Amino acid sequence: MGEFEPIDRIAYEIGPITIYWYGILIGIGMLLGWILAAKESKKVGMEKELLSDLLLWAIPTSIICARLYYVIFKWEYYIKNPGDILAIWEGGIAIHGGLLGAVITAVIFSRKQGISFWRLADIAAPSIILGQAIGRWGNFINQEAYGGEVSRSFLESLLLPDLIINQMYIEGAYYHPTFLYESLWNILGFVLLIFIRRLPIKRGEVFLSYIIWYSVGRYFVEGLRTDSLMLTESVRIAQVMSLTLIVAAVLVIVLRKRLGKAVLRYADRD
């Protein structure tokens, strides 16, 4: 079996500055997400400047929280290697931590600005899941977040291009491209959210649908991964979080309707 040269993690080197593909892909996801959300905010009558102001706070807060979440659950390593805590370009950010940071930022921002949190969350939801779909390709280039060992013939049976198959050849074996499974699931989720926001649904339900859709996919994909953050020897943190978020989102939808909180529709202007 031949050896394959993996894709270089470094995209460019400009003097002392090193630019990694991981960072480029995250940046692309953020840019496309902002463009998408800005267009939608205009349609629903929200000032684009409000969205820009929110992102100025939400993006760095999300990145910090995503990294902090990962570091906390890998503390045994980072306490011995504190110099690696800031090495975010090597990978190691947790979506659940980033999502938590974004939600906290949006709640505080919406209260200060006197606008609906649910309105902001609904507008942002398709952008978030699209960014996640793109960001997973950073894991692909870094050869991380992969699943258990498989054969090359299995990967070929998925009709994957050689670029992906060869990149999944890591330290003498082929592995499940779980990054791809989750990326495709997120793309489907993006299409679904764009569709359902055209339906007569209540405000907040686009975001809550995102939470449910993403969490279902993440739960099953996480079960295939070999690098999961673990709560115990057999319990994966991401699966616990996913189940918790699914239950919480369903309860919020039901309770808001029963308590008469879900009055405005997504399409209603403020």
ABEGO torsion letter per residue (X at the ends): XBBBBBBBABABBBEABBBBAAAAAAAAAAAAAAAAAAAAAAAAGBBAAAAAAAAAAAAAAAAAAAAAAAAAAAAAAAAABAAAAABAAAEGBBAAAAAAAAAAAAAAAAAAAGBBAAAAAAAAAAAAAAAAAAAAAAAAAAGBGBBBBBBAAAAAAAGBBAAAAAAABBGGBBBBBAAAAAAAAAAAAAAAAAAAAABBBBBGAAAAAAAAAAAAAAAAAAAABAABBBABAABBAAAAAAAAAAAAAAAAAAAAAAAGABABBAABBX
